[in-house]
Amino acid sequence: MTTTPYLAVRDLTVAFGDVRAVSDLSYAVPLGRTLAIVGESGSGKSAAALAVMGLHDPATTRITGSVTVGGAEVVGMAPAELRALRGSRAAMVFQDPQSALHPYFTVGAQIAEAYRAHNAVSRRAARAHAADVLGRVGIPAARRRLDDYPHQFSGGMRQRVMIAMALVNDPKLLIADEPTTALDVTVQAQILDLIADLRREFGSAVVVITHDLGVVAEIADDVLVMYAGRCVERGPTRTVLGAPAHPYTWGLLESIPVVAEKPARLRPIPGSPPNPRTPPTGCAFHPRCRYPERVGDTACRDRMPELTGDGDRLSRCHLPRPDQVFRAEVLPLLGTGDQHVR
Amino acid sequence: MLLYVLRRLASAVSVVVATMFAGFGLFFLAPTDAAGAICGNNCSAERIAHIRASLGLDEPFLSQFGAYLTGVLVGRTYEAGGVVVECSAPCLGFSYQLNQPVTALIADALPVTVSIVAGAATVSLTVGVLTGAFAARRRGRVADRVAVAAALGLGSVPFFVVALISALYLAGTVLPRAEHIPISEDPLGWAAGLLAPWLTLGVVSAAAYTRHARAAMIESLGEDYIRTARAKGLSERRVVYRHGLRAAITPVATLFGMDVAFQLTGALFTEAIFGLPGLGVLTLRAFAVFDLPVLMGAVLVGATILVVMNLVVDIAYTVLDPRVRLT
């Protein structure tokens, strides 16, 4: 396993007009590792991922900071270079395969097209390759299904098609944006296993965007929690889920239902995510947070906390000893003792 | 699929018969007397009565309609100036003013009209869809505004004004003189002679296609699968003109089915203004002299074309959209 990050994001800011969707986001993903980006809808996780692929419309989006994929700078990259990168070295799997696949083209044509966009091969060769990849992602009788249209596949099979299309050029970076959200629970695990298998097989860097901590626990080596466009907590999955250091992450854990002998009450996070047009002052989470008075004075309302910590383990909170607060006050509420991480 | 087509054909036949019935009734009730129109100005009451009897105009409405339908299906005979004329099926009646069976008149005129409409439809589809796609890609920018304004402007001018200007100033100068040479005789001459009417009718009706195609393209370009296409690393041209346009064609096909009626009406003006001997000119003349059999024939042919075109468009959906199944 190499430690050189294949994907490196530094101080990334994405703004649509005067609305900031992502602010000062930094992270790195080496080859062979999986990073999960967690957050609610509107937290900026998809906007950040689209920026990595250079998929924002430059006419309406302002992007600053740096994104390097395999050493190449994506921010400000020329369109032709960007096209050469997309779908070959970096590929993306989208949330809803029903709408992300073109309804009027056969899956074979769509996969072969992705292959031919980056390889000068004949139609016949591209078609044979498409059948191979389709088989590799676990679609039975792949060769015969090449001429089927997306609507002829089930939801899970459709997502496999989407993944096959992303993998057709053996990308070194795979970004999966909520890959299991539109799927049945029974199928979700299969798709996650597939992504994990493929990462092991090809040693790619993988970024999985999700709002589901179950997905994180299952697939990710590292996790980054986003709130209101900023990273609020980052670190190895076991430590972040085992001893989270940010009240927002606590809230996420508390709102997961757990099967236990004595069911604990679900505690949803009160309030709703801030409107990005009128972000709160200070810490963006303070209006929904239970602990601002612990910090004393009005720090949470006045000052945005810095992202601090040691090495890989970072969090953005004014609370002096969040680990103690978590152990003493949050953990008992989870109803599973120390076993809350699946 | 076959069952669907058969069912649609059955309903198409009933629509055509109903149209004929309505048309027939309308002329039957009209205050103008066909016999008087044939006879002319200085005509005795006796002579009018004689003509009425020989045309069967004194018979009840239903029996006249029945005789007409029989003629369409199996043929009938007419008596014209003491001579008995055999009119074989499909007999659409006999024009006493032109002294010819209507079927023969329409057989001469129809190829002209079909040539004009087919050419104009090709022009309007191509120009309209490409302009619409072009405008959608540059939505909100100058090129888009110009395209939308041009489409709106052209769509607002009455068609005959555009046709008159084109006939007076373009045909015979910039474009070849308008004439109809049968395609079987000289395909190049056929195309050259019809170029002016094609462009005129085509460009004017392209306006509607531009607006439709632009709206459909703006919608399809906002779809998730367009983002997928970009994420695959396809060129912008391929994203827009293959993935975007492919999805925008279905709504345009719907418009096409409805637009054939407009094209036929447009052909009427086009033929009159460019002096082409098509169905429109035949109908206009028949209208002026109250040549009822010719009018009926034109109504029948027009209705049939419309009904068939609608069926063709519905069947085309199954080809255009793989998700559509006809049952």
Interface residues (C-beta under 8 A of the other chain):
Chain A: M53 L55 P79 R83 A84 L85 R86 G87 S88 A91 M92 F94 D96 S99 A100 L101 H102 P103 Y104 F105 E113 A114 A117 H118 Y149 H151 M162 M165
Chain B: E223 D224 Y225 R227 T228 A229 R230 A231 K232 G233 L234 S235 E236 H243 R246 A247 L320 D321 P322 R323
